[in-house]
């Protein structure tokens, strides 16, 4: 049985989606709902926090593509933090890291958002 | 604040994913007449040019008592035999396992002597699913996941593609019929699988969703790797090469 948890926090212009448990194709509804809440709330950047994620299969990585398209459509940036070396490798392998901004932690992600806002 | 998570123990999914490679190698395949994959990078749905589509083909395996993992084991083991006639899948000697590369000869038009030579890399594989990722030059920049699951008392087999035509030429071909041929290809594959596992009259259902209508013009230059154009060039110049060989 797949268990996914998605908690949404707000930090300035960014929303942070904290992903927990297993991310598979069965996580679609939860992930879409969390992302929708973030965008509807006016977030200009969505930070996916993978620190509590325990498992992701190819169905889960497919969901990231659809999130990315939704983010582009909404004019929002999509970022990733809290990735272990293993999941960083997967984002690199799938070339998702060419479109999703990967940062070490929320601090550096927020700094990148601030930097762009000042330009 | 979130710190970068350490890797104290390997992730549960670690053994199921391919390890990153800069360039693909098809050295684990034998029998293919042309290797147009070695040296290429992989290219997923983000690296393609055309509109992004998600296509889901499912078939209920009524009459079969195989579990989802047994269906996937059969599918992996006999993958080439379920393809429609005239299409060739040269499986890796190590089987369908993470990181392995397979080569393909695809007839762009059924029955045509002209074959499109390309391949796939096994991106992910576990007991109930496996995923292919296409290399640069393939007509589609895609991930294709084959899976099986239980729906009540019946096992369901599924093929799901997340795909973009790779370049402007492929996008045009896709709009002019390649899209429908591709759908027919996967429906026939699922029908062949279903018959093999004991479903006498399989009915494949199809769900197609356009995820992104925009074309990614920054990837128009994918044309330089196009397997379609390379095949067309080889076909057109074949008589000239034949004359030169005869001296």
Contacts between the chains, C-beta under 8 A, distances in Angstrom:
chain1	res1	chain2	res2	distance
A	25	B	160	8.0
A	49	B	2	5.2
A	50	B	5	7.3
A	51	B	2	4.8
A	51	B	3	7.4
A	51	B	4	8.0
A	51	B	5	4.7
A	54	B	11	7.5
A	54	B	12	6.6
A	55	B	11	6.8
A	55	B	12	4.8
A	55	B	13	5.2
A	56	B	13	6.1
A	57	B	13	6.0
A	57	B	16	6.8
A	57	B	124	6.4
A	57	B	126	6.7
A	57	B	129	6.7
A	58	B	123	6.1
A	58	B	124	3.9
A	58	B	129	6.7
A	58	B	131	3.8
A	58	B	143	6.7
A	58	B	145	5.4
A	59	B	129	7.2
A	59	B	145	6.5
A	59	B	147	7.6
A	61	B	124	7.9
A	61	B	143	7.8
A	62	B	143	6.4
A	62	B	145	7.1
A	62	B	160	7.8
A	62	B	162	5.5
A	65	B	44	7.7
A	65	B	45	5.5
A	65	B	46	6.6
A	65	B	52	7.7
A	65	B	162	6.1
A	65	B	211	7.6
A	66	B	54	7.6
A	66	B	211	5.8
A	68	B	46	7.3
A	69	B	52	6.6
A	69	B	211	5.5
A	69	B	212	4.6
A	72	B	212	7.9
A	73	B	212	7.9
A	81	B	2	5.4
A	81	B	4	7.8
A	82	B	2	4.4
A	82	B	3	7.4
A	82	B	4	6.4
A	82	B	5	5.4
A	83	B	4	6.9
A	83	B	5	7.1
A	84	B	4	7.5
A	84	B	5	4.6
A	84	B	6	6.8
A	84	B	7	4.8
A	84	B	11	6.8
A	85	B	7	5.2
A	86	B	7	5.8
A	86	B	10	7.3
A	86	B	11	4.8
A	86	B	14	5.8
A	87	B	11	7.4
A	89	B	17	7.8
A	89	B	19	7.3
A	89	B	20	5.3
A	90	B	17	5.7
A	92	B	20	5.3
A	93	B	17	7.0
A	93	B	18	6.2
A	93	B	19	7.6
A	93	B	20	4.4
A	93	B	42	7.6
A	93	B	123	7.2
A	94	B	42	8.0
A	94	B	44	5.5
A	94	B	123	7.0
A	94	B	133	7.2
A	94	B	143	7.8
A	95	B	42	6.9
A	95	B	43	7.3
A	95	B	44	5.5
A	95	B	46	6.1
A	95	B	47	6.0
A	96	B	44	7.5
A	96	B	46	6.6
A	98	B	46	6.5
A	98	B	47	7.5
A	99	B	46	5.2
A	104	B	3	7.8
A	104	B	4	4.8
A	105	B	1	5.8
A	105	B	2	5.1
A	105	B	3	5.5
A	105	B	4	6.1
A	106	B	1	4.9
A	106	B	2	5.1
A	107	B	1	5.5
